[in-house]
């Protein structure tokens, strides 16, 4: 049997590997899809285990049609009684890219007429259309004059894993999150941190990958279960073989968010998937965290609901905190805000184009080196602000100098003609409060303050309280398990 697995742009190669690993044959990458062949067991296994697949179609008929009349005639010749009983319901999902067929809805209407007219002629009655929960979901694909009719084996999109009882804001698509984790190269041998976890999609998908937990474990129904040739014994065997490989031991994943609501939802979702012990969730501000090993995968705000200058300032602070406090980690970040990324101050070692819904995004890797390579990234937003105001300091203070007062350091060495003024500029923005200030110990900082939480991209990205100490993350990590309550 011929099948087509649909996926997202940029994830085709990952899906090829997944299909080959389950025994699929003749695997061929297509545009946002992968073609393959196999038996019913392969079909069931693909639906149950493929993390980067959106749906699996059984390719049934192919022909050419130059207009709606020819489409009607050729669809009517198909033996639909082999797929559908007269008392069953059906629905049509059209995808049309053709100059010959201007309207996809009209093409699907002609196909519907052909199916019901065939039943009327043969049986005197016709099946009904049900767009909510049909017994047979038909996929109509037209490209120019080439028509492909497929039967959808998945039904509800495979990205809906079933572990979300509710959501807060706009969660990251599960298929996209799984693809990001696989593209990063992370494995369970390394610790993983998502410091802006939102409702927990990235850490949960990572825990599922590390533990071999199938993405369809909580799913109760697939469209193929209503097919006439559905084999419940084969399905039971496939499911049992996959479930026996689940192993939740030795997984080191930490996830935090500044929103306590997000953290509670994320923890509940992980527990629903049976992965509550694999992920350490904490309510914590990213700017109070640090790490010196492992992977960092994050989905920060894109700025869709923030002031232009505020989001650029936030990305500057984000990059500055990463390079000063996460040396030794591999950081992966996805964002659709190219202008803010230009202000990021770090050069990506890898760059992959992905789509988060309609938004074209860059998924980029930043290797945060220790030692000499780290030094070349030490210019922070304070130094840039001084430079932009026309003032130049002879040198940036070393890390050990930053904790000493000006009196302890003494006068700065400088060359003739260099300015030695150590004042920091202040700056205000209409949409927020941004100040360069001298704090105790001679250190400078900038903070964005606003109202709301992360779901509206207007959250307090930095906390005014002193960092808490405890057994969570390395520095300033949460000390209580119920810190989000």
N, C-alpha and C positions, 0 to 999 in steps of 0.2 A: 504493500500500500504506500501511496505517496502522501507526504504531509508537508505542511508549511508552519513553522514556528515564528510568530511575529515578535519583534523586540523593538528596542529604542535605537536611535542613531548612535553609533559608537560602541555598541555592545554586541554587534554581530559576531565578532571573533570569540568572545567569551561564551556565547550560546553554542557556537560550533564545538568548542571544547566540551561543554556540558553534554551535548547530544552524543558525541562520540564516546564519552565515558559511560553512557548507559546502553551502548550497543547499537545505536542508530547507524544506518548504512547510507552511502551515497550522499554524504553531508556536503551541502554547497551553500556558501554565504550569498545572500541577496541583499537588496536594499531594505534595511530595517526588518529583515526576516532571514530565515535559514531554511532551505529545503532539505528533506531527508526521507528515507524510506525505512519501513520496519513493519512489525506485526502489531497485534493488539496490545501485547505486553509492553512493547516499546512506546506505544501511544500513551498507555496508562502511566508508565514510568516518567515520560516527559512532562505530563501534566502535574505529577506529584512532586517531582524533584528539581525541575529546571528553574533556577532562581532568576534568570535574566529573560525568561519568556513571558510575554503578555497573554498570548493565547495560542492554541495548537489547532490548526485546521486540517481536515482530511480532504485532500484534493480529489474531486470526484469527476468533473466533466470539464472539457475544454473544447471550444469551437470559435468560429469567427462569425460576426454579425455586423452589418453595415448600417442598420437602423433598428428602431424599436419593433417594427413588424417582424423582421427576421429573428430578433431576440425572442419574441413571443413564440414563434413557430418552433424554434429549436429547443426552448425550455419545455414546451408542451410535449415534446417527444421523449423526454426523460422519464424513466419509470419511477415516478415519485412514490408509488405504492410500496416500493421496496424499502423506503425510508420512513414512511409516514402512514398511519392509519387515518381513516376518514374522521374519527372522533378525536384525533390529536390536534394540537395547535402548532403553528409555525410562525417564524418571523424572518425577515430578510434584512441583512446588513450590507448596504451597497457602498462600494468604493469605485468611483468613476473618474478616469483621467483620459478623456477622449474628446475630439472635435466632433465626432459623429453622434455622441450622446451628451446633450447639453446639461441635462438635469438628472442627478442621481436618483432623486425621489421618483421621477417619472419612469426611469429604467426599472426600479424595484417594483413599481406598481404594475408594469407590464409583465414582469416575472411572476408576481402574485396572481395576476389574472390567468396566466398560462397554467399554473399549478392547480388552481381551483377549477378551471374549466376542464382539465383532464379528469379530475375526480368526478365532476358532474356527468361527463360522458360515460365513464366506466361504472360508476356506482350510484348515480342519481343524487348524491349528496356531496357536500364539499367540507373540507377542514376549515377551521376558523383561524384567524390571526390573533396572536397574543404577543405583544411586544415586551411584556414584563417577565413572564416565565414560560416561554414556549417549550414544547416538547422537542422541536427541531429548529435549530438556529442555522440559517443558510447564509453563507457569505457570497456576495456577487461582486466580482472584481472585473472591471472593464478598462483596458488600456488600448486606446485607438480602436481597432476592430477585433481585438483578441479578448474573448470572454472566458473567465475561469469561474466555475461554480464549485464551492467547497462547503463542507459541513463542519460547523464549529464544534469541537469536542470539549471545549473548556466551559462555555457559558459565561459566567461572571469572570471578569478579568483576573488573571492569575496574580496580579500585584496585590490583590486583596487577600492577605494571609489569614485574616480572621482574629488577630490578636488585639485589635483596637476596639474597645467598647465605646470610646468617645475620643474626639480629637480637640485640640486647642490651637487655633490658628490654621496655617496651611502646612500640613506635614509633608516631608519629603517622600516621593514615590518609592515604594519598597523595592521595585525592580531597579530603579536608578541607584538607590543606596547599596544594594547588593553588587551592582556593577562597579560602583566606585571602590568598594572594599576589595574586590577581586583585581581591579586595575592597579590598585596601590601596591599589591604584592604582599599585603599583610597575612601572616599566619599566626596560629595560636602560640607559637614559640616566643613571640614578642608581645610586650604589653601594648595595649591600645587605649587611647584617651580621646573622647569627644567632649570638649569643654563647653560646647553650645548645643547640647543634645536635643533641645526642643522636646518633642513627644517621644524621642528615643529610637527613631528608625535606624540610624547608623549603628549604634551599639547592639540593638536587638538582631539586626540582620548579620552583624559580625559574629555574634554568639551562635546564631543558627548555622553559619558556615563552619565555625570552629568545632561545633559539636555534632556536625552531620545531621542536624535536625531538618527534616524536609520542609520546604515552604508551605506545602499543602497539608500539614499534619492536623490542623484544626478545621480544615474544610470538610463539609458534610456532603457536598453535591458537586458533580461535574456533569456537563451536558451529555457526555458519552454514556452515562448511566441510563439514559432514556432511549438509547439506540436499540434497534431490534437485535443487533448482534452483540450486545453487551454481555460479557462473560464474568459474572461475579466471582467465580473461583480464581480466575486469572488475576483479577483486581485484588482479591484478598491476599494472594501469594505475593504480588508485587509490593503491596503495602507492608506486609510482614517482613520481607527481605530488607526493605529500606529502613524500617523502624528499628530493626535489630542492630544497626550500625551507629545509633545515637550514643554519644559519649560526651558528657558535660564536664569531665575532669580536666584540670590544668589550664583553665581559661582565665586570662588576666585582662579584664576590660573595665575601665572606669568611665563614667559619664556624669556630667554635671551641667547645670544651667542656673542662670540667675533667677529664673521663675520657679517658685515652689509648685505652682500648678502644673507646669510642664514636667517637673521631676516626679510628681505623684502619678501623673498619667503614664509616664514612661515606665515607672516601676510596676504599675499594674499590668501594663501590656507585656512586659517581660515575664512576669509571674504567670500570665495566662498561657504563654508559650512554654512554660516549664523551665525558664532560664533565669529565674530570679536570683539564684545563687551564683550565676556566671558573671553578673554585672554589678559593680558597686556604684549605686546612684547617690549623688549628693547635690544639695542646693548650694551653689558656690558661684562667685563672680570669677570669670576667666582671668581677670587682671590680678587675682590673688593666688593664682596657681603657678607652678613651675614643674619641670620634669627634665631628666637628662638622658633618657633612653626611650626606645620604642617608637610607636607610630602615633601621629596626631591626625585625625581625619575630622574635618569640621565643615559645617554649612552655615556660615555667618549671615547676617542680614544683607540683602542685596541693595537696600535703600529705596525700594519701590514706594515706601510711604514715609520717607525721611527727606529732610532738606538736603540739597546737593552738597553744600559745604559740610554739613554734619556728618554725612556718610564718608566723605573723603577724610575728614579728621579721624573718624573712628577707625578706618582702615590703616591710617598712619600709626595710631596708637596700638592697633592690633599687631602690625609688623614689628613695631619697636619692642613690644612685650615678648613676642616670640623670639626674636634674636637675642634678647638679653636674658631670658629666663627658660628657654627650651633648647639650649645648645645640646647637641647630641641626638636629637630626635629627627625623624622624617615627617615633615608636615605636608599634608594634602588638604587643599582648600578648593571649594567650588563656589563660583560667583558669576553672576551675569553682568556685574557692574564693571565694565572695562576701564572707565575713567578712574574709579576708585582703586582698581588694581594697579594702574599706572603710578599711583601715589604710594604703593605698598612698600617700596624700598628694598625689596628682595627679588633676586633674579631666579625664575623657576628653572629647575633642571629638566622637568617634563611638563608638557602642556597637551591636554586632550579636550576636544570639543564634545560636549554633551548637551542634552536638552532637559531642562526641568520644566515640564509642561511646555508652554509655548516659548519659554525663555531660552535663548542660546547662551550656554555657560562655558566657562573655561574651568576644567578640573586640573589644578596645577600642583606640582610637587616642589617643595622648598627644602633643601637639605641644610639643616641648621648645624653647622660644624662647631666643634670645640677647638680651642687653641687658635692658631694663626689665621685659619680661614674665617673663623668667627670674627676676628678683629676687623676685617674689611667691611663688615656690616654694622659697625658700632655707631654710625651716625644716626642719632635719633631725631624725633620731631622737634625737640628743643633746639638742637644745633641747626637744623634747617630753618627754623624760625629766625634765629639770630642771623644766619647767612642771608635770608631773604630781606631782612631789615638793613642790610648793608654793614653790619657789624661783624668782625672776624676775631675769633679767639685764637691764640697761638696753638693751643692744643686742647683736646677734650680731656677732662679729668679721668684718670684711671679708676677702675672699679674700687680699689682700696682708698683712693683719694676722696671718693664721693661721700664717704661717711665722716669726713673730717671737716671742721668748720673752716671758714676763710682765714681766721686768725691762726689756726693750727697749721694750715698749709703754708702760710706766709705769702709774700708777693710771688706772682707767677713770672717765670722767665719769659722774655720776649725779645724779638729782634727789633732793631732800630726801625722806627716807622710803624710798628705794629700797635694797634690799639689794645689797651689792657683793661678797658672797662668791663667789669664782670656782671653788669646789670642784665636782667632778662626782660624782654619786651612783654607787654600784655596786649591782649587782643580780644575784642568782643565780636560776637556774631548775632545777627538779628534773631535767628531761630534757636539759639542755645547759648549757654554760657561756657566760654572756653578761655581759660586763663593760664598763662605761664607764671608760676609763683615760686618763690624761694621758700622751701620748707626746712624744718629742723634738720641739722646735719649738712646743710648746704646743697641738698638735692632739689632738683626741679621736677615738676610733673605737670601734666595737663589732664583735665578731666572734662568729660561731656556729661552734662546733667540734663535730664528731661523727665517727662511724665510717662506713665504707662508701663507696659511690659514688653517682652521680646516679640509677642505675637503681632504687635503693631510696629515693630522696628523702631520704637522710640524709648526703649528701656534705659534704665541707669546702667550703663555698661561698666561703670566702675563704682565700687562701693566706698562710702565715706567712713565705714567702720574699720577698726584695726583688724588685720587678718587673724582668723581663729587658728589655734594650734590643736593638733590632734593627730590621730592615726590615719587620716584620709590621704590626700595627695601630699607631696613632699613638703612644700612650704605653704603655710596658710591654709592647708587643707581642712575639710570639715572634721570635727571631732565627735559629732553625734550622728548616729545613723538616721535619726528622725529630724535632721536639721531643716527639712523643708516643711515641717508642720507648724 
